[in-house]
Amino acid sequence: MFGLTRRQHTLYNHSREKEAFFIDTKLMKNLFSKSLSKKKLAILSASLLVFVSVLGYFLYEGTKKTVALTLDGQEKIVKTHAETIQDIFRELDISLGEKDYLSLAANTKVEDQLEIVWKPAKQVHLVENQEEKTYWSASDTVKEFLEEQNIEVKEHDKLTPNPETELKKDMKIDIQRAFPLKVTVGGKEQEGWSTSTTVADFLSQQGITLNELDRVEPALTETVTSNALIKVIRVEKVTDVVEEPIKFAVVTKKDRSLDKGKQKVVTEGQEGVLSKKYEVTLEDGKEVSRNLVSETKVRDKKDKVVAMGTREVAVQVSRGAAAPSSQAAGQGASQGSGKEFYVSSTAYTASCNGCSGVTATGMNLKANPNAKVIAVDPSVIPLGTKVYVEGYGYAVAADKGGAIKGNKIDVFFPNKSQAYRWGNKRVKVKILN
């Protein structure tokens, strides 16, 4: 019996029924051939009754139509006198729902060897962008259900569960519609699609990996919105070594062997070299910060040394100047070399009232405005004497005046402003020769 098709199974049953009929007929002939005793007659009557009953049963069963049913995936063979498919389901106590799948119309007339497929509708909950709708469907898979309902799922949309999943009662199907947005990675912009998810999930879906120092705007936990701009800023730190010069200083020192106003380079200067190591932060390849990590002196600087002359230039007395009188010479001689004493001092210029600009010794002060000259009383300081005047410097007694008497001197300046600043004061004078 096992392994037979539905048609083979049906033919087998008809063969058994015919065989039984011929056996009963043969039996009746044997009975009639024997004596018709009462006892045998009773047996014959009983046998005839059985025969009629069996014959009626087989005639009733033989007029049934064989129908192959597939009920919700389960196969079943039934024999029926039902007129329509709907009558068959009434006999089986199965209610046909409006959304059920039936391979043939319910009012289809039943014929022998008819094949019928029935699948009950299942309740399905579809959530699309957080809006839920309920459907009834007899589809086998999620894909078939969506096609049945003319629901299109585009390439970037997110469907849960996957399309090949078997459709089950009270199943929840979720569709998240994708929307466009822009993303810049390392300064390069590109377009993408996303569903309502976090920034972190979106980057993962796009295959964008983040390095340790990278920065993302907005934050990874933020929810992606339509037409948003997501920035992935590539951050890296590099080391930069820079050599910088160390400026040398100019050091001056006094040199009495040089005339005042002259200078001489004693030692040339040389710049030093300083190596600085920086940690540089780059964002999308552009420097945003620089921090000094360490510095090393590669070469020391060498200061420039310059000698500055301090020696005063002596003013020579004109050859044609008259020699001091013996009396003046005698008085001047009393002021020996190295003698120091205090005098009352004033100041004058070459353009003062009554001044010719030429000293008593013949020096033209207008032509030599920087000359250091004092007017003296020759009886105290002989003309031509070299002196050092406190606050004025080295000078020569090259002039005299009618108001200059005794321990009094008049110092020369090239302009009136300097003469006024000097004023009238008591100063020390040292005789140098």
C-alpha positions as CSV (number, residue, x, y, z in Angstrom):
1,M,0.0,0.0,0.0
2,F,2.9,2.3,0.8
3,G,4.6,4.1,-2.1
4,L,1.4,4.1,-4.4
5,T,0.2,7.2,-6.0
6,R,-3.3,8.5,-5.4
7,R,-4.5,7.1,-8.8
8,Q,-2.8,3.7,-8.2
9,H,-4.4,3.6,-4.8
10,T,-7.9,4.2,-6.2
11,L,-7.5,1.5,-8.9
12,Y,-6.4,-1.0,-6.3
13,N,-9.6,-0.4,-4.3
14,H,-11.8,-0.9,-7.4
15,S,-10.0,-4.2,-8.1
16,R,-10.8,-5.5,-4.6
17,E,-14.4,-4.6,-4.9
18,K,-14.9,-6.5,-8.2
19,E,-13.1,-9.6,-6.7
20,A,-15.4,-9.7,-3.8
21,F,-18.5,-9.5,-6.1
22,F,-17.4,-12.5,-8.2
23,I,-16.7,-14.6,-5.1
24,D,-20.2,-14.0,-3.7
25,T,-21.8,-14.9,-7.1
26,K,-20.0,-18.2,-7.1
27,L,-21.1,-19.0,-3.6
28,M,-24.7,-18.4,-4.5
29,K,-24.5,-20.9,-7.4
30,N,-23.2,-23.6,-5.1
31,L,-26.0,-23.0,-2.7
32,F,-28.6,-23.4,-5.4
33,S,-27.0,-26.6,-6.7
34,K,-27.7,-28.3,-3.3
35,S,-31.0,-29.4,-1.9
36,L,-33.3,-26.7,-0.9
37,S,-33.8,-27.7,2.7
38,K,-35.2,-25.3,5.1
39,K,-32.0,-25.0,6.9
40,K,-30.2,-24.3,3.7
41,L,-33.0,-22.0,2.6
42,A,-32.5,-19.9,5.7
43,I,-28.8,-19.8,5.1
44,L,-29.5,-18.9,1.5
45,S,-31.8,-16.1,2.6
46,A,-29.2,-14.8,5.1
47,S,-26.5,-15.0,2.5
48,L,-28.7,-13.2,0.0
49,L,-29.3,-10.4,2.5
50,V,-25.6,-10.1,3.1
51,F,-25.0,-10.1,-0.6
52,V,-27.5,-7.3,-1.2
53,S,-26.1,-5.3,1.6
54,V,-22.5,-5.7,0.5
55,L,-23.6,-5.0,-3.1
56,G,-25.4,-1.9,-2.0
57,Y,-22.4,-0.7,0.0
58,F,-20.0,-1.3,-2.9
59,L,-22.4,0.3,-5.3
60,Y,-22.6,3.4,-3.0
61,E,-18.9,3.6,-2.4
62,G,-18.2,2.9,-6.1
63,T,-20.2,6.0,-7.1
64,K,-18.0,8.3,-4.9
65,K,-15.5,10.6,-6.5
66,T,-11.9,10.5,-5.4
67,V,-10.5,13.9,-4.6
68,A,-6.8,14.8,-3.6
69,L,-6.6,17.6,-1.1
70,T,-3.6,19.6,0.1
71,L,-4.8,21.2,3.3
72,D,-2.3,23.8,4.7
73,G,0.6,21.6,3.4
74,Q,-0.9,18.3,4.4
75,E,-2.0,15.9,1.7
76,K,-5.3,13.9,2.1
77,I,-7.4,11.6,-0.2
78,V,-11.1,11.7,0.3
79,K,-14.1,10.0,-1.5
80,T,-17.2,12.1,-1.6
81,H,-20.6,12.5,-3.1
82,A,-20.3,16.3,-2.6
83,E,-21.5,18.4,-5.5
84,T,-19.0,21.3,-5.1
85,I,-15.7,22.0,-3.5
86,Q,-17.4,24.1,-0.9
87,D,-19.5,21.0,0.1
88,I,-16.3,19.0,0.6
89,F,-15.0,21.6,3.1
90,R,-18.4,21.5,4.9
91,E,-18.1,17.7,5.2
92,L,-14.6,18.2,6.6
93,D,-15.9,20.9,9.0
94,I,-13.4,23.5,7.5
95,S,-14.5,27.1,7.2
96,L,-13.3,28.9,4.1
97,G,-12.1,32.4,4.9
98,E,-12.3,35.3,2.5
99,K,-8.5,35.7,2.3
100,D,-7.8,31.9,2.2
101,Y,-6.0,30.5,-0.8
102,L,-8.1,28.0,-2.8
103,S,-6.6,26.6,-6.0
104,L,-10.1,26.3,-7.6
105,A,-13.3,28.4,-7.0
106,A,-15.4,27.2,-4.1
107,N,-18.4,26.5,-6.4
108,T,-16.4,24.3,-8.8
109,K,-18.2,21.0,-9.5
110,V,-16.5,18.0,-8.0
111,E,-15.0,15.5,-10.5
112,D,-13.2,12.3,-10.0
113,Q,-9.4,12.7,-9.5
114,L,-9.9,16.4,-8.7
115,E,-6.9,18.0,-7.0
116,I,-7.5,20.9,-4.6
117,V,-5.0,23.0,-2.7
118,W,-6.1,25.1,0.3
119,K,-4.1,27.4,2.5
120,P,-5.6,29.3,5.3
121,A,-4.9,33.1,5.5
122,K,-2.6,34.2,8.3
123,Q,-2.7,37.5,10.1
124,V,0.4,39.6,9.4
125,H,1.5,42.9,10.9
126,L,3.4,45.3,8.6
127,V,5.3,48.2,10.2
128,E,6.5,50.8,7.7
129,N,8.3,53.8,9.1
130,Q,6.8,53.1,12.5
131,E,3.2,53.0,11.1
132,E,1.6,49.6,11.6
133,K,-1.1,47.9,9.4
134,T,-2.7,44.5,9.6
135,Y,-3.1,42.1,6.7
136,W,-4.5,38.6,6.0
137,S,-2.5,36.5,3.6
138,A,-2.1,32.9,2.5
139,S,1.3,33.5,1.0
140,D,4.2,31.2,1.8
141,T,7.0,33.7,2.2
142,V,7.5,37.3,3.1
143,K,8.5,38.0,-0.5
144,E,5.2,36.5,-1.8
145,F,3.2,38.5,0.7
146,L,4.9,41.8,-0.4
147,E,4.3,41.0,-4.0
148,E,0.7,40.1,-3.2
149,Q,0.1,43.4,-1.6
150,N,2.1,45.3,-4.3
151,I,4.5,46.6,-1.6
152,E,7.9,47.5,-3.2
153,V,11.1,47.3,-1.2
154,K,13.9,49.3,-2.8
155,E,17.6,48.5,-2.8
156,H,18.5,50.6,0.2
157,D,15.4,49.9,2.3
158,K,15.8,47.7,5.4
159,L,13.5,44.7,5.5
160,T,13.1,42.5,8.6
161,P,12.9,39.5,8.4
162,N,14.5,38.6,5.0
163,P,12.3,38.0,2.0
164,E,12.8,34.2,2.0
165,T,11.4,33.8,5.5
166,E,8.3,31.6,5.8
167,L,5.2,33.6,6.5
168,K,3.7,32.7,9.9
169,K,0.6,33.6,11.9
170,D,0.9,37.0,13.7
171,M,4.3,37.7,12.0
172,K,5.7,41.2,12.3
173,I,7.3,42.6,9.1
174,D,9.3,45.8,9.4
175,I,10.2,48.1,6.5
176,Q,12.5,51.1,7.2
177,R,12.5,53.3,4.2
178,A,15.9,54.7,3.1
179,F,16.5,58.4,2.6
180,P,19.4,60.3,1.0
181,L,22.1,62.1,2.9
182,K,25.7,63.3,2.4
183,V,28.9,62.2,4.1
184,T,32.4,63.7,3.9
185,V,35.3,61.5,4.7
186,G,38.7,63.1,5.0
187,G,37.3,66.2,3.2
188,K,35.9,64.3,0.3
189,E,32.1,64.4,-0.1
190,Q,30.0,61.5,-1.2
191,E,26.3,60.7,-1.3
192,G,24.7,57.8,0.6
193,W,21.4,56.2,1.7
194,S,20.3,55.4,5.2
195,T,17.4,54.3,7.3
196,S,16.5,55.8,10.6
197,T,19.5,54.6,12.5
198,T,22.5,55.9,14.5
199,V,25.5,57.6,12.9
200,A,27.6,54.7,14.1
201,D,25.4,52.1,12.4
202,F,25.3,54.2,9.2
203,L,29.1,54.4,9.0
204,S,29.2,50.6,9.6
205,Q,26.7,50.0,6.8
206,Q,28.7,52.2,4.4
207,G,32.0,50.3,5.3
208,I,33.6,53.5,6.7
209,T,36.0,52.6,9.5
210,L,37.2,55.1,12.1
211,N,40.7,55.5,13.3
212,E,41.6,56.1,16.9
213,L,41.8,59.9,16.7
214,D,39.1,60.5,14.1
215,R,36.3,62.8,15.0
216,V,32.7,62.5,13.8
217,E,30.0,65.2,13.5
218,P,27.3,64.7,14.7
219,A,28.1,62.3,17.5
220,L,28.0,58.5,16.8
221,T,25.0,58.1,19.1
222,E,22.9,60.7,17.2
223,T,20.1,59.5,15.0
224,V,20.6,60.0,11.2
225,T,18.0,62.3,9.6
226,S,17.0,62.9,6.0
227,N,19.4,65.2,4.0
228,A,21.8,65.3,7.0
229,L,25.5,65.9,6.5
230,I,27.8,63.6,8.4
231,K,31.5,64.5,8.7
232,V,34.2,62.1,9.3
233,I,37.3,64.2,10.1
234,R,40.5,62.2,9.8
235,V,42.8,63.2,12.7
236,E,46.4,62.3,12.9
237,K,49.4,63.4,14.9
238,V,52.9,63.6,13.3
239,T,56.3,64.8,14.5
240,D,58.0,67.8,12.9
241,V,61.7,68.7,13.7
242,V,62.6,72.3,12.9
243,E,66.1,73.9,13.2
244,E,65.9,77.6,14.3
245,P,68.8,80.1,14.5
246,I,69.9,81.5,17.9
247,K,70.7,85.2,17.3
248,F,74.0,86.4,18.7
249,A,74.4,89.6,20.7
250,V,76.7,92.5,20.0
251,V,78.9,93.1,23.0
252,T,80.8,96.4,23.3
253,K,83.8,97.2,25.4
254,K,85.7,100.4,25.9
255,D,89.2,100.7,24.4
256,R,91.3,103.6,25.4
257,S,93.8,102.9,22.7
258,L,91.2,103.9,20.1
259,D,90.1,107.5,19.4
260,K,86.7,108.4,20.7
261,G,84.0,107.6,18.0
262,K,86.1,104.8,16.4
263,Q,85.3,101.1,16.8
264,K,86.9,97.8,15.9
265,V,85.5,94.3,15.6
266,V,87.4,92.1,18.0
267,T,85.4,88.9,17.5
268,E,82.9,88.1,14.7
269,G,79.6,86.8,15.8
270,Q,78.1,83.5,14.8
271,E,74.5,82.3,15.1
272,G,73.7,79.2,17.1
273,V,71.4,76.4,16.0
274,L,68.4,75.1,18.1
275,S,66.6,71.9,17.1
276,K,62.9,71.9,18.1
277,K,60.7,68.8,18.0
278,Y,57.0,69.5,17.6
279,E,53.9,67.3,17.8
280,V,51.7,68.4,15.0
281,T,47.9,67.7,14.8
282,L,46.4,67.4,11.3
283,E,42.7,67.3,10.5
284,D,41.9,66.2,7.0
285,G,45.6,66.8,6.1
286,K,45.6,70.4,7.4
287,E,47.6,71.5,10.5
288,V,45.4,72.7,13.4
289,S,47.8,72.7,16.3
290,R,51.5,72.4,17.1
291,N,52.9,71.6,20.5
292,L,56.6,71.8,21.4
293,V,57.8,68.4,22.7
294,S,61.5,69.1,23.2
295,E,64.4,71.2,22.1
296,T,68.1,70.5,21.7
297,K,70.9,73.0,21.2
298,V,72.9,71.9,18.1
299,R,75.4,74.7,18.2
300,D,76.0,77.5,20.7
301,K,75.9,81.1,19.5
302,K,79.1,83.3,19.6
303,D,78.6,86.9,20.4
304,K,80.1,89.7,18.4
305,V,82.6,91.8,20.4
306,V,83.3,95.4,19.3
307,A,85.8,97.7,20.8
308,M,84.7,101.3,21.2
309,G,87.3,104.1,21.3
310,T,87.3,106.4,24.3
311,R,90.5,108.3,23.7
312,E,89.9,112.0,23.3
313,V,91.4,113.8,20.3
314,A,93.8,116.6,21.4
315,V,93.1,120.0,19.8
316,Q,96.4,121.4,18.5
317,V,97.2,125.1,19.1
318,S,97.9,127.2,16.1
319,R,101.5,127.6,15.3
320,G,101.1,131.3,15.0
321,A,99.6,131.6,18.5
322,A,101.6,133.9,20.8
323,A,103.5,132.3,23.6
324,P,102.2,133.0,27.0
325,S,103.9,135.7,29.0
326,S,106.5,134.7,31.5
327,Q,104.2,135.8,34.2
328,A,101.4,133.7,32.9
329,A,103.7,130.8,32.3
330,G,104.9,131.1,35.8
331,Q,101.4,131.2,37.2
332,G,100.3,128.3,34.9
333,A,103.2,126.3,35.9
334,S,101.9,126.4,39.5
335,Q,99.1,124.2,38.2
336,G,101.3,121.1,37.7
337,S,100.3,117.9,35.8
338,G,97.8,115.8,37.7
339,K,96.6,118.8,39.8
340,E,92.8,118.8,40.6
341,F,90.8,121.7,41.8
342,Y,87.3,123.1,41.6
343,V,86.2,126.0,39.4
344,S,83.0,127.8,38.6
345,S,81.9,127.0,35.0
346,T,79.6,128.5,32.4
347,A,79.0,127.6,28.7
348,Y,79.2,129.4,25.4
349,T,78.9,128.8,21.6
350,A,80.7,130.1,18.6
351,S,77.8,132.4,17.8
352,C,77.5,134.1,21.1
353,N,77.2,137.9,21.3
354,G,80.6,139.4,20.6
355,C,82.1,136.0,19.6
356,S,84.0,135.7,16.4
357,G,84.1,131.9,16.4
358,V,87.9,131.9,16.5
359,T,89.6,131.2,19.8
360,A,92.5,133.1,21.3
361,T,94.8,130.4,20.0
362,G,93.4,130.7,16.4
363,M,91.0,127.7,16.3
364,N,87.9,128.1,14.2
365,L,85.1,126.7,16.3
366,K,82.5,127.1,13.6
367,A,84.6,124.8,11.3
368,N,85.2,122.4,14.3
369,P,81.8,122.3,16.1
370,N,82.7,119.0,17.9
371,A,86.0,120.4,19.4
372,K,86.3,120.2,23.2
373,V,87.5,123.7,24.2
374,I,87.4,125.7,27.4
375,A,88.1,129.4,27.9
376,V,90.3,130.0,30.9
377,D,92.2,132.7,32.8
378,P,95.7,132.0,31.5
379,S,97.1,133.1,34.8
380,V,95.4,130.1,36.4
381,I,95.4,127.6,33.5
382,P,97.9,128.4,30.7
383,L,96.5,128.3,27.1
384,G,97.2,125.0,25.4
385,T,96.9,123.0,28.6
386,K,95.1,119.7,28.3
387,V,92.5,119.1,31.0
388,Y,89.7,116.8,32.1
389,V,86.5,118.7,33.1
390,E,84.0,116.8,35.2
391,G,80.8,116.2,33.2
392,Y,82.4,117.6,30.0
393,G,85.3,115.3,29.3
394,Y,88.7,115.8,27.8
395,A,89.4,119.3,26.5
396,V,92.1,121.9,25.8
397,A,92.4,125.4,27.2
398,A,92.3,127.2,23.8
399,D,90.4,130.3,24.5
400,K,90.0,133.2,27.1
401,G,87.6,135.9,27.8
402,G,87.3,139.2,29.6
403,A,84.9,137.8,32.2
404,I,86.9,134.7,32.8
405,K,89.0,135.6,35.8
406,G,90.6,133.3,38.5
407,N,89.2,129.8,39.1
408,K,86.5,130.1,36.4
409,I,86.1,128.4,33.0
410,D,83.7,128.7,30.0
411,V,83.1,125.4,28.2
412,F,82.3,125.3,24.5
413,F,79.2,123.6,23.0
414,P,78.2,123.5,19.3
415,N,74.7,124.8,19.9
416,K,72.8,126.9,22.4
417,S,70.5,124.2,23.7
418,Q,73.5,122.2,25.0
419,A,75.0,125.4,26.5
420,Y,71.7,126.2,28.3
421,R,71.5,122.7,29.7
422,W,75.0,123.0,31.1
423,G,74.1,126.3,32.8
424,N,76.3,127.5,35.6
425,K,77.8,125.0,38.0
426,R,80.8,124.1,40.0
427,V,83.0,121.3,38.5
428,K,86.3,119.6,39.1
429,V,89.1,120.2,36.7
430,K,92.2,118.0,36.4
431,I,95.4,119.2,34.7
432,L,96.7,116.6,32.3
433,N,100.0,118.2,31.2
